[in-house]
Amino acid sequence: YLPLLHSWADRLTAFKPGSMGEVAALVAELDRQLAVLCDEAAVIRRRAGGHGGRRRGAAVAGGPLRHAP
């Protein structure tokens, strides 16, 4: 994933928006790519026997967030 992160850094460094629409489009594109990256990471964790993408402190069955020590 480092090449993807490096490409994001390069794009943000070179980004010279002419309008808020361009900023919004870039943010939307990065958000889509980040969603794919998170999905891939969850699959890897599940295959490795991890917790399947559930973070510590995540709400359970709609209950309040609990902060792990």
C-alpha positions as CSV (number, residue, x, y, z in Angstrom):
1,Y,0.0,0.0,0.0
2,L,3.0,2.3,0.2
3,P,2.9,3.1,-3.5
4,L,-0.7,4.2,-3.1
5,L,0.1,6.4,-0.1
6,H,3.1,7.9,-1.9
7,S,0.9,8.7,-4.9
8,W,-1.6,10.4,-2.6
9,A,1.2,12.5,-1.0
10,D,2.5,13.5,-4.4
11,R,-0.9,14.5,-5.7
12,L,-1.7,16.5,-2.6
13,T,1.7,18.3,-2.8
14,A,1.2,19.2,-6.4
15,F,-2.5,20.0,-6.0
16,K,-3.3,23.6,-7.0
17,P,-7.1,23.8,-7.0
18,G,-8.9,26.5,-9.0
19,S,-12.2,25.9,-7.3
20,M,-13.9,24.2,-4.4
21,G,-15.4,21.8,-6.9
22,E,-11.9,20.6,-7.7
23,V,-11.1,20.2,-4.0
24,A,-14.4,18.3,-3.5
25,A,-13.7,16.0,-6.5
26,L,-10.2,15.2,-5.1
27,V,-11.5,14.5,-1.6
28,A,-14.3,12.2,-3.1
29,E,-11.7,10.3,-5.1
30,L,-9.4,9.8,-2.2
31,D,-12.3,8.7,0.0
32,R,-13.3,6.1,-2.6
33,Q,-9.7,4.8,-2.7
34,L,-9.5,4.8,1.1
35,A,-12.7,2.8,1.3
36,V,-11.2,0.1,-1.0
37,L,-8.0,0.1,1.0
38,C,-10.0,-0.4,4.2
39,D,-12.0,-3.2,2.7
40,E,-8.8,-4.9,1.5
41,A,-7.3,-4.6,5.0
42,A,-10.4,-6.1,6.6
43,V,-10.2,-9.1,4.2
44,I,-6.6,-9.6,5.1
45,R,-7.3,-9.4,8.9
46,R,-10.2,-11.9,8.5
47,R,-8.0,-14.3,6.6
48,A,-5.3,-13.9,9.2
49,G,-7.8,-14.7,12.0
50,G,-8.1,-11.2,13.2
51,H,-11.1,-9.5,14.5
52,G,-12.6,-8.9,11.0
53,G,-12.3,-5.1,11.0
54,R,-13.9,-4.4,14.3
55,R,-12.0,-1.8,16.2
56,R,-11.5,-1.7,19.9
57,G,-14.1,0.6,21.4
58,A,-16.6,0.2,18.6
59,A,-20.2,0.3,19.5
60,V,-21.8,-3.1,20.0
61,A,-25.4,-3.7,18.9
62,G,-26.1,0.0,18.9
63,G,-24.9,0.5,22.4
64,P,-22.6,3.3,23.7
65,L,-18.9,3.4,22.8
66,R,-16.7,1.8,25.3
67,H,-13.1,2.9,25.5
68,A,-10.6,0.1,26.1
69,P,-8.0,0.7,28.7
